[in-house]
């Protein structure tokens, strides 16, 4: 069951909107259902400074034909300051690097945090609930799930069979 209190990685909205060529129609549908479930009875965790919202805005097209990703972004923009549906987590940027955060524990062995992933990881690590991060098709996370669990960050894969195969194809068995 998809957690309804969560951090949502950008690729979930992209995949839900059918804009991820690596994802099947089944994965796109699972991603769209997850976003709908979050919007109808869930709660999203974002950073207070707005980096996650800025990432969504760069990646999700709000013009043209509505799609699940744009519906999610509009919902989030409408609810971003209401504590019922959204928690804004304060993150402290590290000196000299606005894309790295004091609240993010050092990367466990074998894990290399991409700059674009750090804000999602930091929000999940910083909040006392340690909300799960929803993930559709970013395969590196598959190989990191055990190491991230060690720092109290959990990943919920919406397309586990596809992402596992994608990871194996990239990294080997």
N, C-alpha and C positions, 0 to 999 in steps of 0.2 A: 504494500500500500504506500502510495506517495505521501511523504510527510507534508502537512499543510502549513507548518511553521518552518520556514526555510529561507535560504539564500538561493537566488535563481541566477545561474550562470547565463551569460548573454546567449550562448549557443542553444539554449533551450528555446528561447523566443525565435531565433533564426531557424532552427529545425522545425518548430511548430508551424512556421509560416511557409514551409516548403522551399526554403532558400539554402538548404544544406545538401549539396549533391551527393555527399557520402552517406546520407541517411535514407532509409527506405520509407515508403509511404506509411508503413506500420509504425516506424519510429517517429515520424512527423505527427501522426495521430496521437501516439502516447504522450508526446511533448505538449501537444495542444490540450489534451485532457488534463495533464498536470497543471498547466497554466489556468485552465478553467476552474479546476478544483481549488487552487490557491485563491483565485479571485472570488469564488463563491463562498468559501468558508475558511480561508486561510489567513496567513500573516507572513509578510515578507520582511527580511532584515536587510537594510542597506546602510551604507556609510553616511554619517551626518554631513560630511563635506560635499557630497553629491557626485563623487567620482563614478559610482556605479550607474547612477542615472545618466550621467554624461556618456558613459560607454553605451548604454542602451540607446540613447538618442543618436549616437553616431552609427549604430548598427541596425536600427529598426526604422524602417520607412513609415512615417505617419501619413503620407500623402497617398492618393490613389485608392485602390480597392482595399477595404479593411481585411485584416488577416489576424490570426491568433496572437502573433507577436505585437502588432500595433494595438490590439485590444488590451493586452497586458500592460503595455507601456502607458496607454491612456488611463487605465485603472490605477496604476501606480502613481502617475502624476496627480490624479484627483485625490488620492488617499495618502500621499507622502507625509503629510503633517498630522494625520489622524492616528493616534496610538492604537486604535482598534485593529487596523489592518497592516500597519507598518511600524517597525522600530528602526530609528535612526541611531546607529552605533557610532560613537565618537572614536575615531582613530587618530593616533599621533604619528605624523610623518617623521621619518628618521632625518636627522640633519643632512642636508645636501641631496636628499632623494625623496621627492614628494610622492613617489610610487612605491615606497617601501615603508613599513609601519612597525612601530615599537611593539604593538600588540601581537604581531605575527611571530611565533616562535621560529628559531633558526630551522632551516630545512633539514629534515631527517636525512640520514644517509640514503643515497640513491634518488633523492628528490631534488629537482631544480625548479624553483618557483619562477615562472614566466612573469614579467612585469605586469602583463594584463590580467593575470590570475591573482595577484597578491591582495587586491582589495577584497575579493570574495573570500579568500582564505582568512584574511585578517578579521573580517566581520564575524565569520563563524568561530574563529578562535577567541575573539575578544568578548563576545557576549556570554553571559553566565549560562545560558541555555545550550550553547554550542549547537546552533541549528544546523541541520544537514544542508549541504549544497546540492541542488538539483543539477544534474549533468546529463546531456544528451549524447554528444558524439566526440568529445575531446578525449581521445584514447589514452593520453599520457596519464590521466587521472586513474585509469584502471590499474596500472602498475603501481601506483602510489597509495592505493586505498589502505593497506596495512600500516604503512609508515605514517600516513596522515592520522589514522586512528590513534596512534601513539601520542599525538599532540592534541587529541580530542577534537579532531576535525573529521566529520563523516561525510561521505559522498553517497548520494542516492542516484543510481544510474537508471534512467528512464528506458533505456534500450540496452540492457545488459548483454544480450547475446551478440548484438551487432558491435558494440564497443569492445567486447572481449575479442571478437574476431579481428576487428580493425587493429587492436593492440598487438595481437599475435602476428598479423601480417607485417606490421612495422618493426616489431621487436623480436620476433621469433617465439617459438614455444616456451 
